[in-house]
Every structure is written in structure tokens, then in C-alpha cells.
Amino acid sequence: MKPPKVCPRCEREHDGKGRNCPDCVDGLAIASARMLAAGAMLDRVADELEYPPAACYNLALRRGYLRVTLSESHPDYAPSPQSRLRRVLSRWEPSRRNSDAR
């Protein structure tokens, strides 16, 4: 038999995925989502929670309910060619002038 996993944060035994127990993972997700939503930089959040930056961001999105949107007025916003193509292809009635249909 395998020995039970012990969470390095709370030192409780668990049988979930990963090293941390599900309760600690949820706590990390909520804490990182709150800090990122308040405007903290990702590196600072990762340092404070002692967790990798990419994992903090992913947890905040997947389990902490963080929502990130870029508006067209944001300087980093640039629609990808795929999204532009998707919008063109899924128009209700494409314009004959802009399409290859004859």
C-alpha cells in the first residue's frame, strides 16, 4: 500500500491529486484571485503565497473565479487572426463584396 499523502501547508493527510490538499488549493486559488483582482503583480502574489507564478494565475482563473478581459481600448488588445477569421466565417450573411462566393 502507498503511504497517505501529507499536505506541506497544513500537514494533514489527504488522498487528492497533487501535494497540497484540496482545502489548501482552494484557499490558494481564492487568495491569489483576490490579490490579482486588487491589482497586485503576479510575482508579488507568488512570493507571498510561496507558490509558482503560473500556478497562482491558473488557480485564480480556474478555482478562484478570477475573470480577465481586455477591452479594445486596452493598449495590449489585439484580436488574433484566428478570432478575426472566426468572426468573418460565422457572420449571419457574409457580404458578397468581401467573400469569395460568386
Backbone bond lengths (Angstrom), bond angles and torsions (degrees), N, CA, C in turn:
res aa  C-N    CA-C-N  psi(-1)  N-CA   C-N-CA  omega(-1)  CA-C   N-CA-C  phi
1 M - - - 1.456 - - 1.524 109.77 -
2 K 1.313 114.06 146.68 1.461 119.68 175.91 1.525 109.68 -77.75
3 P 1.315 116.85 143.96 1.469 117.81 174.14 1.530 109.57 -71.55
4 P 1.318 118.36 150.03 1.470 120.19 -179.48 1.529 110.44 -66.01
5 K 1.326 115.08 147.74 1.465 120.49 177.05 1.519 109.14 -74.68
6 V 1.318 115.63 145.58 1.457 121.41 177.45 1.528 107.53 -119.18
7 C 1.308 116.27 126.45 1.471 121.95 179.57 1.530 108.86 -68.45
8 P 1.349 118.07 128.65 1.459 119.56 179.69 1.529 113.55 -71.39
9 R 1.317 118.24 -17.12 1.466 121.24 -178.36 1.528 112.05 -86.46
10 C 1.323 116.61 -49.97 1.474 119.67 -175.88 1.528 112.49 -108.92
11 E 1.321 116.38 -6.59 1.473 123.48 177.70 1.524 113.67 60.81
12 R 1.332 116.71 30.11 1.460 121.09 174.53 1.522 109.03 -98.86
13 E 1.303 116.67 150.68 1.456 120.82 174.78 1.519 109.22 -76.61
14 H 1.342 115.77 144.94 1.466 120.21 178.01 1.517 108.94 -151.57
15 D 1.313 115.41 164.71 1.457 119.77 177.97 1.531 111.36 -122.41
16 G 1.316 117.64 20.45 1.454 122.59 178.66 1.515 111.75 -80.26
17 K 1.321 115.41 -179.51 1.459 120.82 177.17 1.522 109.39 -76.32
18 G 1.306 116.05 152.78 1.454 120.74 175.41 1.515 112.88 76.68
19 R 1.334 113.51 -180.00 1.469 119.47 -178.25 1.511 112.43 -81.34
20 N 1.328 117.60 -36.53 1.468 121.33 -177.68 1.524 110.35 -85.77
21 C 1.327 115.52 147.38 1.462 119.88 178.11 1.536 109.39 -72.36
22 P 1.325 117.11 158.38 1.468 120.04 -178.88 1.534 113.79 -57.16
23 D 1.326 118.17 -35.14 1.466 120.78 179.24 1.525 111.14 -65.14
24 C 1.330 117.03 -41.69 1.472 120.37 179.10 1.530 111.02 -68.74
25 V 1.326 116.64 -37.19 1.469 120.14 178.44 1.524 109.71 -64.21
26 D 1.330 117.56 -43.47 1.465 120.45 177.28 1.527 110.92 -62.61
27 G 1.321 116.57 -40.74 1.460 120.23 177.55 1.523 112.17 -62.97
28 L 1.338 116.89 -41.80 1.462 121.07 176.52 1.525 111.02 -62.93
29 A 1.328 116.43 -41.77 1.464 120.66 -178.88 1.520 111.36 -63.11
30 I 1.311 117.23 -46.34 1.459 121.12 -178.29 1.526 110.87 -68.03
31 A 1.325 116.51 -42.13 1.465 119.98 179.57 1.526 111.34 -64.50
32 S 1.323 117.35 -43.10 1.461 119.06 -179.96 1.525 111.14 -68.89
33 A 1.326 117.86 -37.47 1.468 120.34 177.99 1.530 110.88 -63.81
34 R 1.328 117.03 -42.98 1.468 120.28 179.22 1.523 111.35 -63.65
35 M 1.337 115.98 -44.05 1.467 119.24 -178.27 1.523 111.56 -66.99
36 L 1.336 116.69 -41.40 1.472 119.57 179.33 1.525 110.99 -68.00
37 A 1.330 117.25 -38.24 1.463 120.50 178.29 1.519 111.40 -66.67
38 A 1.335 116.99 -29.08 1.465 121.11 178.66 1.528 111.98 -78.43
39 G 1.334 117.00 -7.97 1.459 120.08 175.89 1.510 115.20 105.59
40 A 1.321 117.84 7.48 1.465 120.07 179.26 1.529 109.77 -71.40
41 M 1.306 115.97 147.50 1.456 121.30 177.52 1.531 109.43 -74.02
42 L 1.324 116.37 147.91 1.457 121.66 -175.82 1.525 112.04 -60.35
43 D 1.328 117.87 -39.55 1.466 119.87 179.28 1.528 111.72 -62.35
44 R 1.318 116.08 -39.74 1.465 119.99 179.18 1.523 111.30 -67.10
45 V 1.335 115.83 -40.44 1.464 120.55 177.74 1.530 110.01 -61.66
46 A 1.331 115.80 -45.14 1.463 120.14 -179.58 1.523 111.34 -63.77
47 D 1.315 117.16 -41.18 1.461 120.16 178.51 1.525 111.53 -64.49
48 E 1.326 116.29 -42.52 1.459 119.97 -177.83 1.529 112.17 -67.85
49 L 1.324 116.29 -37.77 1.467 120.18 -179.22 1.527 112.56 -89.30
50 E 1.324 116.58 -5.69 1.468 122.43 -178.17 1.524 110.93 53.11
51 Y 1.331 114.93 54.84 1.457 122.83 -177.80 1.521 106.72 -144.64
52 P 1.330 120.08 150.39 1.467 120.99 -178.65 1.530 111.87 -60.99
53 P 1.349 117.46 144.18 1.473 120.63 -177.47 1.525 113.77 -57.98
54 A 1.317 117.76 -45.93 1.469 119.71 -178.65 1.524 110.91 -63.44
55 A 1.318 116.73 -38.84 1.457 120.22 179.18 1.527 111.08 -68.05
56 C 1.332 117.74 -37.87 1.477 120.86 176.33 1.517 110.64 -60.58
57 Y 1.322 116.12 -45.37 1.462 120.75 -178.69 1.532 110.47 -65.07
58 N 1.335 116.96 -45.59 1.462 120.06 179.97 1.520 111.73 -63.83
59 L 1.321 117.25 -41.65 1.462 119.70 177.52 1.526 111.26 -63.80
60 A 1.329 116.46 -40.45 1.469 119.91 179.50 1.526 110.95 -62.03
61 L 1.319 116.80 -37.47 1.469 120.38 179.58 1.523 111.78 -75.58
62 R 1.311 117.26 -45.88 1.459 120.92 -171.80 1.524 114.66 -82.57
63 R 1.328 116.71 -38.03 1.459 119.13 -174.68 1.519 113.59 -120.59
64 G 1.328 117.54 -12.74 1.456 120.32 -178.21 1.512 113.10 -102.60
65 Y 1.327 117.00 1.58 1.462 123.78 176.46 1.525 113.45 62.52
66 L 1.328 116.93 31.81 1.455 120.74 175.03 1.515 108.14 -78.78
67 R 1.319 117.22 133.26 1.458 121.76 177.49 1.516 108.47 -116.95
68 V 1.323 116.04 129.39 1.452 121.86 -178.93 1.516 107.63 -119.73
69 T 1.328 115.90 124.92 1.462 120.52 176.42 1.520 109.16 -134.06
70 L 1.303 115.43 145.90 1.457 121.13 174.04 1.518 107.40 -114.87
71 S 1.301 116.97 125.43 1.447 119.92 178.51 1.526 108.59 -87.91
72 E 1.303 115.97 167.30 1.460 119.92 -178.77 1.519 111.60 -66.42
73 S 1.317 118.40 -19.83 1.457 121.01 179.24 1.529 112.05 -83.73
74 H 1.340 117.77 -10.19 1.463 121.65 179.77 1.533 109.39 -71.94
75 P 1.338 118.92 137.96 1.467 120.59 -177.26 1.525 113.70 -63.99
76 D 1.325 119.24 -24.23 1.461 120.94 -179.44 1.527 112.87 -91.22
77 Y 1.332 117.48 -0.59 1.461 120.01 -177.00 1.519 109.65 -76.81
78 A 1.292 115.91 127.49 1.463 122.03 172.86 1.523 106.62 -152.26
79 P 1.324 117.60 116.04 1.461 117.98 -179.60 1.527 110.11 -63.80
80 S 1.301 115.89 137.60 1.458 119.32 179.69 1.521 109.43 -73.68
81 P 1.322 117.73 155.66 1.464 119.78 177.23 1.526 111.93 -58.84
82 Q 1.340 116.84 -33.41 1.464 119.53 179.55 1.521 111.26 -65.97
83 S 1.333 117.41 -42.63 1.460 118.85 -179.43 1.525 110.58 -68.88
84 R 1.324 117.00 -36.60 1.471 120.10 176.51 1.523 110.26 -62.94
85 L 1.332 117.09 -44.97 1.457 121.15 178.97 1.520 110.75 -63.48
86 R 1.338 116.76 -40.79 1.457 120.67 178.90 1.526 110.62 -61.31
87 R 1.341 116.81 -41.46 1.470 119.70 179.47 1.518 110.63 -65.71
88 V 1.317 116.90 -39.49 1.466 120.01 -179.10 1.522 110.55 -67.98
89 L 1.328 116.88 -42.86 1.461 120.49 -176.94 1.518 112.92 -72.08
90 S 1.303 117.99 -27.45 1.460 119.20 -176.03 1.526 113.01 -101.10
91 R 1.322 117.91 15.52 1.469 118.94 174.45 1.517 109.86 -63.57
92 W 1.316 115.28 149.64 1.454 119.46 -177.57 1.516 110.63 -60.54
93 E 1.315 118.11 -54.87 1.460 122.49 177.07 1.517 107.90 -132.36
94 P 1.318 117.91 99.87 1.467 119.44 -178.15 1.520 111.39 -63.25
95 S 1.274 114.05 145.82 1.458 120.16 178.81 1.523 109.47 -68.41
96 R 1.315 117.37 135.92 1.460 120.44 178.63 1.520 110.89 -65.79
97 R 1.321 116.32 -32.71 1.455 120.22 -179.22 1.529 111.24 -65.05
98 N 1.321 118.22 -32.67 1.450 121.90 -177.15 1.524 113.65 -99.79
99 S 1.303 118.35 0.41 1.464 119.01 -177.26 1.512 111.49 -112.25
100 D 1.290 116.14 166.99 1.458 120.73 178.00 1.515 111.43 -89.17
101 A 1.316 118.10 -2.54 1.471 121.84 179.57 1.516 109.63 -68.74
102 R 1.296 114.38 140.65 1.489 118.76 178.99 1.491 110.14 -122.94
